[in-house]
Amino acid sequence: MQAEETPQSVRFEIPDLAAAVRLTRRLGGIWDVSLQDSRDINLVSVALRSDPSDLAVLLRNVEAWVKQESLCAIRFGVDSRDYVLTAGEADWEAIPAAVG
């Protein structure tokens, strides 16, 4: 799924809508954030500020959130490249089952 991504933005792929909303709320107090929800994946897009260290600050913040949510890993994109951010251990019982 292609999301709006500019050189000054980062998009995070979050499988669960409720978790995507929590991430959006967490980041919204600091950055301009948008959420695109769909059946397959939810995309949280964050506009970076002009501070050169902003990307590092954002990724540390999201890394802490991934660990707190027991997600283990999420995919994110920046500069038209995809990466995986890992943190903590997965809590498989907390992950919602796919509905299909």
Contact map, one row per residue, 1 for C-alpha under 8 A:
1110000000000000000000000000000000000000000000000000000000000000000000000000000000000000000000000000
1111000000000000000000000000000000000000000000000000000000000000000000000000000000000000000000000000
1111100000100000000000000000000000000000001010000000000000000000000000000000000000000000000000000000
0111110000000000000000000000000000000000000010000000000000000000000000000000000000000000000000000000
0011111111100000000000000000000000000000000010000000000000000000000000000000111100000000000000000000
0001111111000000000000000000000000000000000000000000000000000000000000000000011000000000000000000000
0000111110000000000000000000000000000000000000000000000000000000000000000000011100000000000000000000
0000111111000000000000000000000000000000000000111000000000000000000000000000000000000000000000000000
0000111111100000000000000000000000000000000011110000000000000000000000000000011000000000000000000000
0000110111110000000000000000000000000000000011110000000000000000000000000001111000000000000000000000
0010100011111000000000000000000000000000001111000000000000000000000000000001110000000000000000000000
0000000001111100000000000000000000000000001110000000000000000000000000000111100000000000000000000000
0000000000111110000000000000000000000000111100000000000000000000000000000111000000000000000000000000
0000000000011111101100000000000000000000111100000000000000000000000000000110000000000000000000000000
0000000000001111101100000000000000000001110000000000000000000000000000000000000000000000000000000000
0000000000000111111100000000000000000000110000000000000000000000000000000000000000000000000000010000
0000000000000111111110000000000000001000010000000000000000000000000000000000000000000000000000000000
0000000000000001111111000000000000000000000000000000000000000000000000000000000000000000000000000000
0000000000000111111111100000000000000000000000000000000000000000000010000000000000000000000000000000
0000000000000111111111110000000000100000011100000000000000000000000000000000000000000000000000000000
0000000000000000111111111000000000100000000000000000000000000000000000000000000000000000000000000000
0000000000000000011111111100000000000000000000000000000000000000000000000000000000000000000000000000
0000000000000000001111111110000000000000000100000000000000000100100000000000000000000000000000000000
0000000000000000000111111111000011100000000100000000000000000000000000000000000000000000000000000000
0000000000000000000011111111100000000000000000000000000000000000000000000000000000000000000000000000
0000000000000000000001111111100000000000000000000000000000000000000000000000000000000000000000000000
0000000000000000000000111111111110000000000000000000000000000000000000000000000000000000000000000000
0000000000000000000000011111111110000000000000000000000000000000000000000000000000000000000000000000
0000000000000000000000001111111000000000000000000000000000000000000000000000000000000000000000000000
0000000000000000000000000011111100000000000000000000000000000000000000000000000000000000000000000000
0000000000000000000000000011111110000000000001111000000000000000000000000000000000000000000000000000
0000000000000000000000000011011111000000000001110000000000000000000000000000000000000000000000000000
0000000000000000000000010011001111100000000111100000000000000000000000000000000000000000000000000000
0000000000000000000000010000000111110000000111000000000000000000000000000000000000000000000000000000
0000000000000000000110010000000011111000011110000000000000000000000000000000000000000000000000000000
0000000000000000000000000000000001111100011100000000000000000000000000000000000000000000000000000000
0000000000000000100000000000000000111110111000000000000000000000000000000000000000000000000000000000
0000000000000000000000000000000000011111110000000000000000000000000000000000000000000000000000000000
0000000000000000000000000000000000001111110000000000000000000000000000000000000000000000000000000000
0000000000000010000000000000000000000111110000000000000000000000000000000000000000000000000000000000
0000000000001111000000000000000000001111111000000000000000000000000000000000000000000000000000000000
0000000000001111100100000000000000111111111100000000000000000000000000000000000000000000000000000000
0010000000111100000100000000000000111000111110000000000000000000000000000000000000000000000000000000
0000000000111100000100110000000011110000011111000000000000000000000000000000000000000000000000000000
0011100011110000000000000000000011100000001111100000000000000000000000000000000000000000000000000000
0000000011100000000000000000001111000000000111110000000000000000000000000000000000000000000000000000
0000000111000000000000000000001110000000000011111000000000000000000000000000000000000000000000000000
0000000111000000000000000000001100000000000001111100011000000000000000000000000000000000000000000000
0000000100000000000000000000001000000000000000111110010000000000000000000000000000000000000000000000
0000000000000000000000000000000000000000000000011111010000000000000000000000000000000000000000000000
0000000000000000000000000000000000000000000000001111110000000000000000000000000000000000000000000000
0000000000000000000000000000000000000000000000000111111000000000000000000000000000000000000000000000
0000000000000000000000000000000000000000000000000011111110000000000000000000000000000000000000000000
0000000000000000000000000000000000000000000000011111111111000000000000000000000000000000000000000000
0000000000000000000000000000000000000000000000010001111111100000000000000000000000000000000000000000
0000000000000000000000000000000000000000000000000000111111110000000000000000000000000000000000000000
0000000000000000000000000000000000000000000000000000111111111000000000000000000000000000000000000000
0000000000000000000000000000000000000000000000000000011111111100000000000000000000000000000000000000
0000000000000000000000000000000000000000000000000000001111111110000000000000000000000000000000000000
0000000000000000000000000000000000000000000000000000000111111111000000000000000000000000000000000000
0000000000000000000000000000000000000000000000000000000011111111100000000000000000000000000000000000
0000000000000000000000100000000000000000000000000000000001111111110000000000000000000000000000000000
0000000000000000000000000000000000000000000000000000000000111111111000000000000000001110000000000000
0000000000000000000000000000000000000000000000000000000000011111111100000000000000000010000000000000
0000000000000000000000100000000000000000000000000000000000001111111110000000000000000000000000000000
0000000000000000000000000000000000000000000000000000000000000111111111111100000000000111000000000000
0000000000000000000000000000000000000000000000000000000000000011111111110000000000000011100000000000
0000000000000000000000000000000000000000000000000000000000000001111111100000000000000001000000000000
0000000000000000001000000000000000000000000000000000000000000000111111100000000000000000000000000000
0000000000000000000000000000000000000000000000000000000000000000011111110000000000000001111001000000
0000000000000000000000000000000000000000000000000000000000000000011111111100000000000011111000100000
0000000000000000000000000000000000000000000000000000000000000000011001111100000000000111111000000000
0000000000000000000000000000000000000000000000000000000000000000010000111110000000011110000000000000
0000000000011100000000000000000000000000000000000000000000000000010000111111000000011100000000000000
0000000000011100000000000000000000000000000000000000000000000000000000001111100001111000000000000000
0000000001111000000000000000000000000000000000000000000000000000000000000111110001111000000000000000
0000100001110000000000000000000000000000000000000000000000000000000000000011111111100000000000000000
0000111011100000000000000000000000000000000000000000000000000000000000000001111111000000000000000000
0000111011000000000000000000000000000000000000000000000000000000000000000000111110000000000000000000
0000101000000000000000000000000000000000000000000000000000000000000000000000111111000000000000000000
0000000000000000000000000000000000000000000000000000000000000000000000000000111111100000000000000000
0000000000000000000000000000000000000000000000000000000000000000000000000011110111110000000000000000
0000000000000000000000000000000000000000000000000000000000000000000000000011100011111000000000000000
0000000000000000000000000000000000000000000000000000000000000000000000001111000001111100000000000000
0000000000000000000000000000000000000000000000000000000000000010000000001111000000111110000000000000
0000000000000000000000000000000000000000000000000000000000000010010000011100000000011111000000000000
0000000000000000000000000000000000000000000000000000000000000011011000111000000000001111100000000000
0000000000000000000000000000000000000000000000000000000000000000011101110000000000000111110000000000
0000000000000000000000000000000000000000000000000000000000000000001001110000000000000011111000000000
0000000000000000000000000000000000000000000000000000000000000000000001110000000000000001111100000000
0000000000000000000000000000000000000000000000000000000000000000000001110000000000000000111111100000
0000000000000000000000000000000000000000000000000000000000000000000000000000000000000000011111100000
0000000000000000000000000000000000000000000000000000000000000000000000000000000000000000001111110000
0000000000000000000000000000000000000000000000000000000000000000000001000000000000000000001111110000
0000000000000000000000000000000000000000000000000000000000000000000000100000000000000000001111111000
0000000000000001000000000000000000000000000000000000000000000000000000000000000000000000000011111100
0000000000000000000000000000000000000000000000000000000000000000000000000000000000000000000000111110
0000000000000000000000000000000000000000000000000000000000000000000000000000000000000000000000011111
0000000000000000000000000000000000000000000000000000000000000000000000000000000000000000000000001111
0000000000000000000000000000000000000000000000000000000000000000000000000000000000000000000000000111
